[in-house]
Amino acid sequence: MQPTRRAFLAAAAAAALGACTGPDPTPSDRTSGAATAPTSPAGPAPAATPRPPAPARARGPARAVFSGPRTGRQVALTFHGSGDPALVRQLLDVAAQAGAPISVFVVGRWLEAHPDLAGRILAGGHELDNHTYTHPVLGQVPRPGVAAEIRRCRDVLTWLTGSGGRYFRPSGMTAPTPMVLAEAGAAGYPLVVGFDVDPHDYADPGADAIATRVTAALRAGSIVSLHTGHAGTVAALPRILTALRTRGLQPVTLRDLLRGGPSAP
């Protein structure tokens, strides 16, 4: 008999460890520790019949990448996915109006609480990837907790979408440690994706500052780090898109950017 959704989540909870952070953490309020037990998702279940994820095949350590090829004209706008769902929907509306695909590194516990957003993001031609389950400062978490953070987010993504996503981004650090790379690879992620443009929008400096900081640093191959759930970021996005297109740059998903060959720092 196929396992029920409740049985799957209960099994995931039994395998996980320790304390966690809030749903929309910033550098000032992140805490360390392993993942806690998931709560029952709010909202409708996914349209497709959910399936428990298949175990990931053991792999070697992931590689860290921070930008795409500098020889093309593509850039990737990536978002740390958490926060007020209403603001997330506004941001998706802006992206849809501009015809701009984005890549969302989602916090697993947050997506579990708002499962309808998984379908909304993918239906817009966007990408969903792994940003840990509770968003701790991953460098302060012991190895078993790191493994649990990566795998639990992967399992939520698989449960809701049928895929654990292509890429992993660690929380609370700008460059992954060898241990994080090893655990990401073991969980099935060949690439850990960083960024080379960071406007610190999570600090809410305002739309003008966010747009100015992004456009000042943006160049071909850039991977931009932004955050959902922040009004200033939503307001800045149209200006960012206008600026990059004025320069002849094209917004694409990470998959399309990195298929041309990722770059190390």
N, C-alpha and C positions, 0 to 999 in steps of 0.2 A: 504494500500500500504506500502511496506517495506521502511523504511527511507533510504535515500541516505547517502553515506559516508560523503558528505559535510554537510548535515543537522545534522548528529550526532556530527561532530566536532564543528559546530556552537553552538549547544546546550551545549556542554561541555565547550566551551569558555565562554558562558554567565554565567555559574555557578561558574567560577573560579575567583581568586582574584590576585591583586598586581604584584610585581616585581619579577624577576627571575635571575638565574645565567647563565653562559656560558655553552656550551655543554660538556666541559671536565674539570670540576672544580677541584681544589686542595684545601687543607686547607687554602692556602694563598689568594685565590681569590673567595671563596664562599661568597655569600651575603645572607641576610635574606629576608623573605617576602613570600607571597603566590604565587601560580602558576599564570602565565600569559596565555593569550589565545594561543592555539596551532596554529602552522602554517600548511599549507597544506603539506603533506608528499611529499618528493622527491622520484623519482624512481617508479618502478612498484607496483601496488596494489597487495595484497596477492592473491594467487591462488584461495583460497576458497571464496565463496560469503560472504562478511562481514555481521555480525549481530550486532546490538546494544546490549551491555551487559545487562543482566538481573540485576535488583537491588539486591545487596547483602543482605542476611538475617542478621538482627541485632544479634550480638553475644556479649558475655562478653569480658573482656579485654584479649588481647593476652598474651602469656607467652614469656619471653625472654630466649633464649638459646645461648650458646657460644661455645659448643663443642658437639660431639657425644659420644657414649660409649667408655670408655677407655679399655674395656676388649676385643675388637675385634682387627682387623688389618686394618680398613678402615679409610681414611681421605677424606676430601672434599676440593677441590681447587675452591674457589669462586672468581668471578671477578666483580668489579664495572664497568658496561657496558656503555662506552661513548668514545669519542675521534675519532681519524683518522680511518675511516672504512678500509683503506688498512692495517693498523696494526692489526685491529681486525681479518681480514681475514687471515693474516699471523699466528696469534695466533691459530685460528681454524685449520689451516693446520697442525701446530705442534701437537696440541692435537689429530687430526685425525691420523697422522702418528704414534703416540705413543699409540693409542687406549685408550686415557684417557678422560673420561667424565668430564665435568666441569659444574659449576652452575654460571649463569650470572645474577647478580642483575642490571637490566637495568634502565637507566634514561629514563623516558617516552618520553620527548621531543626529545631526541636524536634518539630513536628508531622510532619515528614518522617521523623524517627526513630521516631515512635509513630503510624503512620497509622491504627491501629484506633480511636484516640481521636476522630478526626474523625466517624466514624459514630456513636460512642457519644454524643458531645455533641449532634449534630443529632437523633438518635433520641429524646433527652429533651425535645425541643421548644425547645432552646436555640439560640443564634446564634453563628456563627463569623465573626470579622472579622480584619483585617490589622494586625499589630503589628511589622512589619519581619521580615526573614529571620534576622538574627543578633543583634538587640537591641543595637546600638551607641548611644553618645551621639550622636544624629543631628545635633545642632548642630555637632559637630566633624568631620562627614563632608563631603567635597566633593560638589558637585552630582551628578556621575555616580554616585557611590556611593550617594547618597540615592535616586536613581532606581532603581538596582539593588536596594537593600534593599526598596523598596516592591513592585517588579514581581516579584521572585523569591518573596516571600511570597504575592503574588497568584497566581502560577503554581502554587505548591504547593497552595494552597487549591482552585484550579480543577481541578487534576489529581485531587485526592482527592474532591472534592465536586461538581464541575461548576459551581461559582461561586467567584469571588474574594472574596466577602463584600461587604456594603454599605458598610462604613465602614473608615477607617484611623485608627490612633492611633500617633503617633510615639513612639519610645523615647528615654529620657534627657532629655526636656524636658516642661514642663507646658503650654507654649503654642507652637504651630507658628510657624515663621518664614514670611515670604512665599515663600521658595524651596521650603520643604516643602509649603506649600499648592499651589504651582504644580505640583510633581512628583506630588503625590497626585491632583490633578485630571487631569493628563496620563495617569496610570495607570488612570483610570476611576472615581475616588472623588470624589463631589460634596461629601462632608462629612468633615472631620477631627474626631474626637470626643475631647474632653478630659473633665474631671470637676470637680465642685465639692465632693466629699467624699473625703478622703484620710486614712485612719487610719495610714498608714505601716506596714502589716502586713508588708511585705517585711523590716523590721528585726526581726521576731519579738519584739514587746513582750509577747506573751501574749494569750490569748483574752479575758480581762477587759478589757484596755486596748483591744483592737481593737473589741469590741462597744460599749464606752463611747464611744469616739471617733466611731464611725459614728452611733450613736443621738443623740449630742449635736448633730451637724451636719445630720442628715437632715431634709429637708422635701420637700414636693410638688415634683416635677420634678427631684429630685436624680439625678445620675449618680455612683455610688459607685465608687471605684477600689480593687480588691482584687487579690489574687494567688493563683493556684493553686500547689500545691507547698509550702505552709506549713501545718504542723499547727495552729498557733494560729488561722489563718483558718478552717480546717475546723471547729474547735471553736466558734468565735465565730458561725458562720453561723446556727445555730438561734436564738440569742439575738437576732441582728440581725433575722431574719424575724419573730420574735415581737413585737419592739418596733415594727417598722413597721406590722404589722397591728393592733396595739393602738391605734395612732394613726390607723387607718383608711386607711393607705397600701397600695397594691397593687404588688407586684413584677412588672415586665413586661420584655420584651426592648427593646433600643434602638429597634428598628423600630417597636414599638407606642408607645413614649414619644415619639419624635421625629416621628411622623406628625401629631401635634397641633401641631407648630411648634417648632423648636429655638430656644434662646435664646443670645445672645452674652453674654460676661461684662459 
